[in-house]
Amino acid sequence: MSGRTRIKFCGMTSARDVELAVDAGADAIGAIVSPSERRVAVAALPALLAAVPPYVTAVAVSTGETDADLAALAASGVLLQFSGFETPERCESLAGGRPYVKAFHLRPDEPLAFDAARFAAYPNALVLFDSSVAGAFGGTGTTFDWSLVAGFARARPIVMSGGLTADNVGACVRALRPYAVDVRSGIETAGTKDPGKMRAFVRAVRDADATLETVTVPAAPNV
């Protein structure tokens, strides 16, 4: 299959943010429903998601919302992203058999053990790797050592996050061939979504895709 890298822009807080992301070429948009400087209340999410057009995936990023709220979002067709300390059982149950994203946060001094059993417990998950920063569950603008996940990226589709910008995402794509890349702070200026940075990020990903030959990559969940 083609190695086209999917792009998720995260931290949308308004319909205007969504429009900018879609115009720039994002494949998915993320709204954070957990405590965050970019938080969107679950009750306000439908109004924001109404701006998401067909064929663009809407993602709700959670670190601990109620089961009822998350189950309702999943049932409505929103892709759930679990970015906290959720158990495999909770992720699978709330997703209701649908695909979802599970984030793992990496610290340089505590490399992740890529044992098969750990990830087999998340059979419907698209695994996302992000930086581990105390007191945060993402959006920190901090990178991690990509070599920590190089072996895993050859065995299973992954999403790469953590400090990605238009300046470094091309190198990430060429090094790991991730299924998708995820960015929040790297497309912002002074806390506001920046259309120029959005377009530059997409252009960098597509330029990297173009330099790579068509390859066979692991099949990903239908997201």
C-alpha positions in Angstrom: 0.0 0.0 0.0 1.0 3.6 -0.4 3.0 5.1 2.5 0.9 8.3 2.7 1.2 9.6 6.3 -2.0 10.7 8.0 -1.9 14.0 9.8 -3.8 14.9 13.0 -4.0 18.5 14.3 -4.9 18.5 17.9 -6.2 21.1 20.4 -9.0 22.5 18.4 -11.2 24.9 20.4 -13.4 26.5 17.8 -15.1 25.9 14.5 -12.6 28.4 13.0 -9.7 26.1 14.2 -11.3 23.2 12.6 -11.8 25.1 9.3 -8.1 26.1 9.3 -7.0 22.6 9.9 -9.1 21.1 7.2 -8.1 23.8 4.7 -4.4 23.1 5.5 -5.0 19.4 4.7 -5.4 17.6 8.1 -6.8 14.1 8.0 -8.0 14.3 11.6 -8.7 16.9 14.1 -8.5 16.5 17.9 -10.5 18.2 20.7 -9.2 17.8 24.2 -12.0 17.0 26.7 -9.8 16.7 29.7 -8.2 19.5 31.9 -5.9 21.4 29.6 -5.4 24.9 28.4 -7.1 23.8 25.2 -10.0 22.0 26.9 -13.4 21.8 25.3 -16.2 20.7 27.6 -17.9 17.4 26.6 -21.2 19.3 26.4 -19.7 21.8 24.0 -18.1 19.2 21.7 -21.0 18.6 19.4 -21.0 22.3 18.3 -17.3 22.1 17.5 -17.6 18.8 15.7 -20.4 20.1 13.5 -17.6 21.9 11.6 -15.8 18.7 10.8 -16.6 17.7 7.2 -17.1 14.1 5.9 -13.9 12.1 5.4 -12.1 14.0 8.2 -11.8 12.1 11.4 -12.9 13.7 14.7 -10.9 12.6 17.8 -11.8 13.2 21.4 -8.7 13.2 23.6 -9.3 12.1 27.2 -7.4 11.4 30.3 -10.2 10.4 32.6 -13.7 11.5 31.6 -16.8 9.5 32.8 -17.6 6.2 31.2 -21.0 7.5 30.1 -19.5 10.5 28.3 -16.9 8.5 26.5 -19.2 5.7 25.5 -21.6 8.3 24.1 -18.9 9.9 22.1 -17.8 6.6 20.7 -21.3 5.7 19.8 -21.7 9.0 17.9 -18.7 8.1 15.7 -16.0 10.1 17.4 -12.7 8.3 17.6 -11.5 8.1 21.2 -7.9 8.8 22.2 -7.0 7.6 25.7 -4.0 9.6 26.9 -4.0 8.8 30.6 -3.5 5.7 32.7 -6.5 3.7 31.3 -6.4 -0.1 31.6 -6.8 -2.1 28.4 -10.1 -3.4 29.7 -11.5 0.1 30.0 -10.3 1.2 26.6 -11.7 -1.8 24.9 -15.0 -1.6 26.7 -15.6 2.1 26.2 -14.6 1.9 22.5 -17.3 -0.8 22.1 -15.3 -2.8 19.6 -14.4 0.2 17.5 -10.9 1.4 16.8 -9.4 3.9 19.2 -6.0 5.6 20.0 -4.0 4.7 23.1 -1.1 7.1 24.0 2.1 5.9 25.7 4.5 8.6 27.1 8.2 7.9 26.9 11.0 9.1 29.2 14.6 8.9 28.0 15.7 7.3 31.2 12.9 4.7 31.2 12.8 3.1 27.7 9.5 1.3 26.9 9.7 -2.5 26.9 8.2 -3.6 23.6 6.9 -7.0 24.8 4.2 -8.4 22.6 1.9 -9.1 25.5 1.7 -5.5 26.6 0.3 -4.2 23.4 -1.7 -7.3 22.5 -4.0 -6.3 25.4 -5.1 -3.3 23.2 -6.2 -5.2 20.0 -8.3 -2.4 18.6 -5.8 0.4 19.4 -3.7 2.5 17.2 -0.7 3.2 19.4 0.5 6.7 19.8 3.9 7.6 21.3 4.5 11.0 23.0 7.0 12.6 25.3 6.7 12.1 29.1 6.7 15.4 30.9 5.7 15.7 34.6 2.2 17.0 35.1 1.3 16.8 31.4 -0.4 14.4 29.0 0.8 15.9 25.8 1.0 19.3 24.0 4.3 20.1 25.7 6.4 20.7 22.5 9.0 18.3 23.8 10.6 15.6 21.6 11.9 12.2 22.7 14.4 9.8 21.3 12.7 8.3 18.2 15.1 5.4 18.2 13.2 4.1 21.2 10.3 3.1 19.0 12.1 2.3 15.7 11.7 -1.5 16.2 8.1 -1.2 17.2 7.3 1.0 14.1 8.4 -1.8 11.9 6.0 -4.3 13.5 2.8 -2.3 14.0 1.3 1.0 12.8 2.0 3.9 15.1 1.2 7.6 15.6 4.1 9.8 16.4 3.7 12.9 18.6 5.8 15.0 20.9 7.5 18.2 19.8 6.8 17.8 16.1 7.0 20.9 13.9 7.4 21.7 10.2 11.1 21.7 10.8 11.5 18.1 12.2 8.4 16.2 11.1 9.9 15.3 7.7 12.8 13.6 9.4 10.4 11.7 11.7 8.4 10.4 8.7 11.5 9.3 6.8 13.0 7.6 9.9 10.0 5.7 11.2 7.3 5.7 8.4 4.5 6.2 11.0 0.9 5.6 10.1 0.2 9.1 11.4 1.7 12.2 13.0 0.0 14.3 15.7 0.8 17.9 16.5 -0.6 20.6 18.8 1.9 23.2 20.0 3.9 22.9 16.7 1.1 24.6 14.8 0.4 27.4 17.2 1.8 30.9 17.7 1.2 32.5 21.1 -1.3 29.8 22.0 -3.4 30.3 18.8 -3.6 28.0 15.8 -1.4 29.5 13.0 -2.6 28.7 9.5 0.9 29.3 8.1 2.4 26.8 10.4 -0.4 24.3 9.7 0.2 24.5 5.9 4.0 24.3 6.4 3.6 21.1 8.6 1.4 19.4 6.0 3.8 20.4 3.2 6.7 18.9 5.2 4.9 15.6 5.7 3.9 15.4 2.1 7.4 16.2 0.9 8.8 13.5 3.1 6.2 11.0 1.8 7.3 11.9 -1.8 10.9 11.0 -1.1 10.0 7.5 0.0 9.3 4.6 -2.3 6.0 2.9 -2.1 6.4 0.2 0.6 4.3 -2.4 2.3 3.5 -1.3 5.8 1.5 -3.0 8.6 -2.3 -2.6 8.2 -3.8 0.0 10.6 -7.3 0.1 12.2 -9.9 1.7 9.9 -9.7 5.3 11.3 
